[in-house]
Amino acid sequence: QVQLVESGGGLVQAGESMRLSCVASGFAIRFNGMAWYRSAPEKQRELVATISPRGTTTNYADSVKGRFTISRDNDKNTVFLQMNNLLPEDTAVYYCYAQGNAYWGQGTQVTVSS
């Protein structure tokens, strides 16, 4: 059974950090570019960051550039999103996405209080 399971979300104050994890099962992420998206109420789903299959290329939304870092451990079938200096506008449900297979995780809520 194919699954992407995100974890690490929660409630933090502005300026703090948080690390999200996405563990895949049922397929190997090493063949996929991976991405993190986020969805906030009354906003379109936003592409936050992408990483190439070997982790050599990353891209970020302008809104998170310099604060967020995407990484991956193919041996552990896991993708990470390190989020520093969080802002209230980062509040959203964060989703992991496997680009090649078009698999989505169920999402994890991140709430940043001011």
C-alpha positions in Angstrom: 0.0 0.0 0.0 1.4 3.4 -1.0 1.5 5.9 1.7 3.1 9.3 2.5 2.9 10.1 6.1 3.8 13.6 7.3 4.6 14.4 10.9 6.2 17.2 13.0 3.5 19.8 12.7 2.0 21.6 15.7 1.7 25.0 17.3 4.7 27.3 17.6 5.3 31.0 18.2 6.6 33.4 15.5 10.3 33.2 15.1 10.6 29.6 16.2 11.6 26.6 14.1 9.9 23.3 13.2 11.0 20.3 11.2 8.5 18.3 9.2 9.1 14.7 8.1 7.4 12.7 5.3 7.9 9.0 5.4 7.0 7.0 2.3 6.0 3.4 2.1 5.0 1.1 -0.7 7.3 2.8 -3.2 10.9 4.1 -3.3 11.2 7.9 -3.3 14.7 7.7 -4.9 13.1 7.7 -8.3 10.9 10.8 -7.6 11.3 14.4 -7.3 9.6 15.3 -4.1 7.8 18.5 -3.0 6.1 20.1 0.0 2.9 22.1 -0.6 0.8 24.0 1.8 -2.8 25.0 2.0 -4.3 27.7 4.1 -8.0 28.7 4.5 -9.3 30.7 1.6 -5.9 30.4 -0.2 -4.9 28.3 -3.1 -2.6 25.4 -2.4 1.0 26.8 -2.7 4.1 25.0 -3.8 6.6 25.5 -1.0 9.7 23.6 -2.0 11.0 20.9 -4.4 14.0 18.6 -4.4 15.4 16.5 -7.2 15.6 12.7 -6.9 19.2 12.8 -5.7 18.8 16.0 -3.7 21.2 18.0 -5.9 18.6 20.6 -6.9 16.2 22.4 -4.7 13.7 25.2 -5.4 11.7 27.4 -3.0 8.7 29.7 -3.1 9.8 33.3 -2.7 7.8 33.5 0.5 10.0 30.9 2.2 13.3 31.4 0.5 16.1 31.7 3.1 14.0 30.4 5.9 13.0 26.9 4.8 15.2 24.0 3.7 14.0 20.8 2.0 16.2 17.7 2.2 15.8 14.0 1.7 17.2 10.7 2.9 16.6 8.1 0.2 17.9 5.3 2.3 15.2 6.1 4.9 12.6 6.9 2.2 12.0 10.2 4.0 11.8 13.8 3.0 12.2 16.7 5.4 11.3 20.4 5.6 13.2 22.5 8.1 11.3 25.7 8.8 13.1 28.5 10.6 12.0 31.9 11.6 8.4 30.9 11.2 5.8 33.6 10.6 2.0 33.7 11.2 1.5 33.6 7.5 3.2 30.2 7.4 0.1 28.7 9.1 -1.3 26.0 6.9 -1.7 22.3 6.3 1.6 21.1 4.8 1.5 18.2 2.3 4.2 16.0 1.0 4.0 15.1 -2.7 5.8 12.6 -4.9 6.1 14.2 -8.3 6.7 11.2 -10.5 3.9 9.1 -9.1 1.6 12.0 -8.1 1.2 10.6 -4.6 0.0 12.9 -1.8 0.3 12.7 1.9 -2.6 13.4 4.3 -1.1 16.6 5.5 0.1 18.0 8.9 -1.1 21.2 10.5 1.4 23.9 11.2 0.1 26.9 13.3 2.3 29.9 14.0 1.0 32.3 16.6 2.1 35.9 16.7 
